[in-house]
Amino acid sequence: MCGRFILTLDPVELQGAFDLGEFPLEWTPRYNIAPGQPIAVVDDLQTRKVGYMRWGLVPYWAKDRSIGNRLINARAETIAEKPSFRSAFTHRRCLILANGFYEWSKADKAGGRAAIPHLFELRNGGPFAMAGLWESWRSPEGEMVKSCTIVTTNANEIVGRVHERMPVLFSPVSAWDWLENRSPGDLLKLLQPYPPEMMVSHPVSQAVNNPKQDDPSVVL
């Protein structure tokens, strides 16, 4: 799964890499993005406008938004069939901007060792986009909530040393294929592990376990 990620690059660098459109006026580096928080998303292939959505997908048919707490990830192998994701997979795909994500090694309870968080980044230090799905949900009070989930796949060799799953990553060049009007079969072919030779990782501070800790110290 993917339960934390970072977006520390400034809009100019992101805009140049992806040829993006309009950006939100409010923009700050994020070192510990957690579920339930607003995340930077692109859902329109033409305008390439960057907006914010809540991380944790709330299907349009949900009775309340709490279901989003359980739908922060969607497995690539089942998004075309699962009721929570199949409509969004067909009609509402998005790109989630990032330049790193965290995974945790398994804890060794017998040996008294806690799970160790690791940060995974591209070798060139640049940004990438994670495959996402989004939904629009109306609360009983009439509030419209746009939310999204990160699509995951089997881990590549470098992530697999720590965890068996990883988010689907796209380079700035390949990212837009995910938003094109393609057949389900062609879209599913895009959901592959990222080449391990293009990635690096290192263990980071246990401070990342606290979502309130959102500063450069967590990546050290």
Summary of the structure (lengths in Angstrom):
residues: 220
radius of gyration: 16.8
end to end distance: 22.0
largest distance: 53.4
contacts: 681
relative contact order: 0.20
helix: 20%
strand: 33%
